[in-house]
Amino acid sequence: MIYEVVIGVEVHAQLRTKSKLFCGCGTTFGLTANSQTCPLCLGLPGTLPVLNQAAVEMAVRAGLALNCTIAVNNLFARKNYFYPDLPKGYQISQYEAPICEHGWIEIAASEGKKRVRIRRAHLEEDAGKSVHVAGTNGSRVDLNRAGTPLLEIVTEPDLRSADEVVAYLKGLRETLIYRDVCDGDMEKGNFRCEPNLSLRPLGQKEFGTKVELKNINSFKFVKDAVEYEIKRQTKVLNEGGKVQQETRLWNIDRGETAVMRSKEEAHDYRYFPDPDLVPLQIPKELIDQVRSSLGESPVDRKSRLEQEFGFSEYSVGVITSRKDIFEYFEKCVIEAEKLGLSKMEAGKELANCITIDFRGLARKMNSRAGFEQSNTPLPLGHPDSSEYGEVWLGTLIPEKNLAELIAKKIKGEISGPIYKTVLEEMFETRRTADEIIETKGLKQVSDEGTIEKIIDEVLEKSPNQVAQFREGKQQVLGFLVGQVMKASGGKANPGKVNELLKKKLGEAVKI
Ligand SMILES: [Zn+2]
């Protein structure tokens, strides 16, 4: 039997507000347990929740960025369940009237671009955390996270493979980061994924029985878990069994999913409107204001970069992966244009610098700082980093300075090796290219006599290549140019080297 996989995804994204959803406690990660709590988020009697306006605005921004309709009339509901990290005995969420509905996000699927529909996105508060301390009796509860604002984003069952799930999650995370709604930090649990999947015979309309995978915090684990679950369910069905409706956990060490609990239905939670919170009316003006401040979407930015500069998918991906990187790139281009470069040539050179040279430098800095090169997050927040650091390399070099360096390279005033030396020095010292070239004695040598002398030495040491050139092998010219540049410490004017070398070789051929 051939089965079709049907997958929907729930994501809990923590909103980047300074304070919690219904009280003034802070949301900083990693502080001493229970230091960010107050009577309200501890669930003490007699307290009353007050809604955080910033959280509402962020939810509106996320919703608009995800092409959702924003509900003007919102209700908060109590979702009742008992858990040690939920002192109230209920979680405040939205049930019947979510703040965002009917959106979509576009992903790259194997058959081309595909729209994944977003059914709803609603505001809710997070629970605390049970801490199981090894070697002690029992567990402890940390309520610092209790009451932090989450946006739960739920898709329609539109996904059909593990790869599509990962593409959706990456696209969603990118959008939320881009809109300053969520920092996307998966290791801190600020972007948690819960795929649910079922199989049905190909061509059948009714859905099969759904299994939900709980709280996965890495794209790799999502892919592994979904692929495992597809195999497991296929086996169950092929052997004539029935898939049970349940929630399963992904066990990283064993590489398999295991039952966590049989799935509860919505009515098990006895949702009802929270009597402590008045219905929330979002003014239309606020929605319009957020909409007009949204600006260009990441998707539009990508296609603009492709059209304006003819960039590769990789370059576009890196440059648009973060707003600060994109803005840095754009400012550098503007500065380069002021120096008389065309947008296209400056853009191409800057893209190479940011996507390739910065990356090399980040690696070098990491290894110098004692970090392993493999699988260690780059602490300086390079786009390759799995953990988005606070500082990005670009903040170390002002846009104007980088544009000046790029201009010198394009105009042939410095060679490739000198460019690299100066760039590295710029990170270390924050000085301008001119200052570095001056103090390090890297000024270009254009004097013909000096260059000719170096050429003569190189030709003398390379009789084989000269002979090959005589036999008509033009390719050795590149090798010889390289040798001359090397011998000059990268300082010789490459244009002059080329010109003089051709002349000399021409003479050699005549001999
Ligand atoms: Zn509090």
Residues whose N, C-alpha, C, O or C-beta is under 5 A from the ligand:
A	BS01	ZN	C23 G24 C25 Q36 T37 C38 L40 C41
